[in-house]
Amino acid sequence: MKGGTTALAILLASASLAMAQTVEKVNYGGWPNCYRISNGTVELIVTSDVGPRIIRYGFIGGQNLFKEFKEQMGKSGEPDWQIRGGHRIWVAPEVAQDISPITYAVDNDPVKIDVTATGLVATPPLEEEAGLQKQIEVRLAASGTQVQVSHRITNRNIWAIELAPWALTVMAPGGVGLTGLPPRGTHPEVLAPTNPLIIWAFTNLGDPRWIFLNKYIGLRQDPKNKVPQKIGHFNSDTWGAYYLNGELFLKRYAAFPGKTYADMGASFEMFTNGDMLELETLGPLTRLKPGETVEHVETWSLHRGVKIDRFDDATLDRVLKPLLEAQ
């Protein structure tokens, strides 16, 4: 009987773990057909009336670390692309709206949702003008805060196309974006360059929102400063973080040294204006034949009770190294 009891306990424990994630349809922000994924600790809200956008990620009952553009919430069917906020999948390199639909493809129509054991798969309609089929899969861990977000782009054209998957997370205002550089060294022991540092025509390295350190780059989001700023770099262990009100959002991506990346070699980009701050990861440029798919995977986590009282290497090492080493 003891063996049977043990087997039953294992079976019940396994069933409990399998049911730890819940997915339910909810009304959020005026959209009646959103999906809430939760494990009792954190929750994510994915839109299906438009997008898809992962419009919320936060502790249950806590702040949403993602930006919500309130004036666009609950709306659908617009003729032009809408930022809306949250997390989205795009195509790099960026092309202006009036030149090509490949980047700013309109995504204001209903999205197909397939619920899985750990989350869901969101598949928007085919982008007919660009000939691309996008998809986002969200997998939430049974406990804790870890989320795996898989971004897929399939070429539905009858010709090959070169592109890079681009995952953009729009953060709520008032925080600080952070990213880490590859391992540092000393002169003359390390003579070769380690990574590119990419700037745009509108980048002003003298802007007081920038934080340049030995190991880290930071960018403050200031709602009073509407001037855009952006920077990019490459790191094989690409990560970006956002610190807001004692909580830290962290996303990671394993980049591919030796492959060609858009925007002069960027695997990570960080942008801000007066509304929000974006943490962006990019996959390598990939030539997709008709019917082929490229996948880009990020891992997210959320941490509370975080205290960053100074933005220097020692403080950021103390806060960030344990979190990065734990994943």
C-alpha positions in Angstrom: 0.0 0.0 0.0 2.9 2.3 0.7 4.1 2.1 -2.9 0.6 2.8 -4.1 0.3 5.8 -1.8 3.7 7.1 -3.1 2.6 6.6 -6.7 -0.7 8.4 -6.0 1.2 11.3 -4.4 3.5 11.6 -7.4 0.5 11.5 -9.7 -1.3 14.2 -7.8 1.8 16.4 -7.6 2.3 16.0 -11.3 -1.3 16.9 -12.0 -1.0 19.9 -9.7 2.1 21.2 -11.6 0.4 20.6 -14.9 -2.6 22.7 -13.8 -0.4 25.5 -12.3 -0.8 27.7 -15.3 -4.3 29.0 -16.1 -5.5 30.7 -19.3 -8.8 32.5 -19.4 -10.5 35.0 -21.7 -11.0 38.4 -20.1 -12.0 41.9 -21.0 -8.9 44.2 -20.6 -8.6 47.8 -21.5 -11.9 47.7 -23.5 -10.9 44.7 -25.6 -13.4 41.9 -24.8 -11.3 39.0 -26.1 -8.0 39.2 -24.3 -6.4 36.2 -22.7 -4.9 36.1 -19.2 -2.1 33.7 -18.5 -1.3 33.2 -14.8 0.5 30.9 -12.4 -0.6 32.5 -9.2 2.5 34.8 -9.0 2.5 36.8 -12.2 0.1 37.3 -15.1 0.3 38.2 -18.8 -2.5 39.7 -20.9 -2.4 39.0 -24.6 -4.7 40.8 -27.0 -6.7 38.9 -29.6 -9.0 41.7 -30.9 -5.8 43.3 -32.4 -2.1 42.6 -32.6 -1.1 40.5 -31.0 0.4 42.5 -28.1 1.4 41.1 -24.8 -0.1 44.2 -23.2 0.5 43.4 -19.6 3.2 41.5 -17.6 3.3 42.0 -13.8 2.8 40.5 -10.4 -0.8 39.7 -9.6 -2.3 42.9 -8.2 0.8 44.8 -9.0 2.0 47.4 -11.5 2.1 46.7 -15.2 5.7 47.3 -16.3 4.5 47.6 -19.9 3.3 50.8 -21.3 -0.3 51.1 -22.3 -1.3 53.9 -24.7 -4.8 54.6 -23.2 -6.1 56.4 -26.2 -5.6 53.3 -28.3 -7.0 50.8 -25.8 -10.2 49.0 -26.8 -10.0 50.1 -30.4 -9.5 48.0 -33.5 -9.8 48.2 -37.3 -7.7 51.4 -37.8 -6.3 51.8 -41.3 -2.8 52.6 -40.0 -0.4 50.8 -37.6 -0.9 51.6 -33.9 1.8 51.3 -31.3 -0.7 50.5 -28.5 2.1 49.5 -26.1 3.1 46.2 -24.6 5.3 43.7 -26.5 5.2 43.0 -30.2 7.1 41.3 -33.1 8.4 43.4 -36.0 10.7 42.9 -39.0 14.2 44.5 -39.2 15.8 46.5 -40.7 13.2 49.3 -40.1 11.6 50.7 -43.2 9.4 53.9 -43.1 5.7 53.4 -43.5 5.5 55.5 -46.7 8.1 53.3 -48.4 7.2 49.7 -47.6 4.7 47.8 -45.4 7.2 45.3 -44.2 8.0 46.9 -40.8 4.8 48.9 -40.0 2.4 46.2 -41.2 -1.1 47.0 -40.0 -2.1 44.6 -37.2 -5.5 45.9 -36.1 -7.6 42.8 -36.9 -8.6 39.8 -34.8 -5.9 37.2 -33.9 -6.3 33.4 -33.7 -5.5 32.1 -30.2 -4.6 28.5 -29.5 -4.5 27.7 -25.8 -1.7 25.3 -24.7 -0.8 23.6 -21.4 1.6 26.4 -20.5 0.2 29.5 -22.2 -1.0 30.1 -25.8 0.0 30.7 -29.4 -1.2 33.9 -31.0 -1.4 33.9 -34.8 -2.5 37.2 -36.6 -3.8 37.2 -40.1 -1.3 37.0 -43.0 0.3 40.3 -43.8 -0.8 40.2 -47.4 1.2 43.3 -48.6 4.4 42.0 -47.1 3.6 38.3 -47.6 4.6 37.4 -44.0 2.9 35.3 -41.4 3.8 36.2 -37.8 3.2 34.2 -34.6 4.0 34.6 -30.9 4.0 31.8 -28.5 3.9 32.5 -24.7 5.0 29.8 -22.2 4.7 30.7 -18.5 6.6 28.6 -15.9 4.4 26.6 -13.5 5.8 28.7 -10.6 7.9 31.8 -10.3 8.0 34.5 -13.0 9.9 33.0 -15.9 8.3 33.3 -19.4 9.5 32.1 -22.7 8.4 34.1 -25.7 8.9 32.6 -29.1 8.6 34.9 -32.1 8.1 33.3 -35.6 8.0 34.8 -39.0 7.1 32.7 -42.1 7.7 33.8 -45.7 4.4 33.2 -47.6 5.7 35.0 -50.8 6.6 33.0 -53.9 10.1 34.5 -53.7 12.9 34.5 -51.1 13.1 37.5 -48.7 15.9 38.6 -46.3 14.8 39.9 -42.9 15.5 39.8 -39.2 13.0 39.1 -36.4 12.7 42.0 -34.1 11.2 41.8 -30.6 10.2 45.1 -29.0 9.0 45.6 -25.4 7.5 49.0 -24.6 8.1 49.9 -21.0 5.9 52.1 -18.7 7.3 55.6 -18.1 9.5 56.8 -15.3 12.0 53.9 -15.1 15.5 53.2 -16.2 16.5 50.9 -19.0 19.7 48.9 -18.6 21.9 46.6 -20.7 25.2 44.9 -20.3 28.3 44.9 -22.4 30.4 41.8 -23.2 33.1 40.9 -20.7 35.6 43.7 -20.2 39.4 43.6 -20.3 42.5 45.7 -19.9 45.1 47.2 -22.2 47.4 45.8 -23.5 46.2 42.3 -22.5 43.0 42.6 -24.7 43.8 44.5 -27.9 40.9 43.3 -30.2 37.5 45.1 -30.1 34.8 43.2 -28.4 31.6 44.6 -29.8 30.0 47.4 -31.9 28.4 50.4 -30.3 25.7 51.7 -32.7 24.2 55.2 -32.7 21.6 56.9 -34.9 21.6 60.3 -36.5 19.4 61.6 -33.6 21.5 60.0 -30.8 23.1 62.5 -28.6 25.6 60.9 -26.3 25.7 64.1 -24.2 22.0 63.8 -23.3 21.7 63.6 -19.4 19.4 60.6 -19.6 22.3 58.4 -20.7 24.3 56.4 -18.1 27.7 55.1 -19.5 29.6 52.8 -17.2 32.4 50.3 -17.6 30.1 47.2 -17.8 26.7 48.7 -18.3 24.7 51.2 -20.4 21.6 52.8 -18.9 18.9 55.1 -20.2 16.5 57.0 -18.1 12.9 57.4 -19.3 11.9 61.0 -18.6 8.2 62.0 -19.4 9.3 65.6 -19.5 11.9 65.0 -22.2 10.3 64.2 -25.5 13.5 64.1 -27.6 14.1 60.6 -28.9 17.3 58.7 -28.0 18.6 55.4 -29.2 21.6 53.2 -28.9 22.5 49.6 -30.0 25.2 47.0 -29.4 26.0 43.3 -29.8 26.5 40.8 -27.0 26.3 37.1 -27.5 24.5 37.0 -24.1 22.1 39.8 -25.0 20.0 41.2 -22.2 17.9 44.2 -21.3 16.4 45.2 -18.1 14.0 47.9 -16.8 13.9 49.2 -13.3 10.6 50.8 -12.1 9.3 51.4 -8.6 11.3 48.7 -6.9 10.7 46.0 -9.6 12.9 44.8 -12.4 11.9 43.3 -15.7 14.7 41.3 -17.4 14.7 39.8 -20.8 17.4 37.7 -22.4 18.3 36.4 -25.8 21.2 34.1 -27.0 22.7 35.9 -30.0 24.9 34.3 -32.7 28.5 35.6 -33.0 29.7 35.4 -36.6 26.2 35.9 -38.2 25.2 39.1 -39.8 22.9 41.4 -37.9 20.9 44.5 -39.1 21.7 48.0 -38.0 25.4 47.6 -38.2 25.5 44.5 -36.1 23.0 45.1 -33.3 21.5 42.3 -31.2 20.1 44.8 -28.8 18.7 48.3 -29.1 17.2 50.7 -26.5 15.0 53.6 -27.4 13.2 56.3 -25.5 11.0 59.4 -26.0 8.6 61.2 -23.7 6.1 58.4 -23.7 8.0 55.2 -23.0 11.2 53.3 -23.3 11.7 50.3 -25.6 14.0 47.2 -24.9 14.6 45.5 -28.3 16.3 42.3 -29.3 17.1 41.4 -32.9 17.8 38.0 -34.5 20.4 37.7 -37.4 19.5 38.6 -40.9 18.0 35.5 -42.5 17.2 34.7 -46.1 13.9 32.9 -46.0 12.8 30.8 -49.0 9.1 30.5 -49.7 7.5 28.6 -46.8 10.5 28.9 -44.5 10.2 30.2 -40.9 12.7 32.0 -38.6 12.2 31.8 -34.8 13.5 34.3 -32.2 13.3 33.3 -28.5 13.4 35.6 -25.5 13.3 34.6 -21.8 11.7 37.0 -19.4 11.6 37.3 -15.6 10.3 39.7 -13.1 11.8 40.6 -9.8 10.4 42.7 -6.8 12.0 44.1 -3.8 14.9 45.4 -6.0 16.8 48.4 -4.7 19.1 50.4 -7.0 20.1 53.5 -5.1 23.1 54.3 -7.3 23.8 53.6 -11.0 27.4 52.5 -10.8 29.1 49.2 -11.7 29.4 47.9 -8.2 25.7 48.5 -7.4 24.5 47.0 -10.7 26.8 44.0 -10.2 25.3 43.4 -6.8 21.7 43.6 -8.2 22.0 42.1 -11.6 24.7 39.4 -11.5 22.7 37.1 -9.2 19.6 37.5 -11.5 21.6 36.8 -14.7 23.4 33.9 -13.2 20.2 32.3 -11.9 18.7 32.0 -15.4 
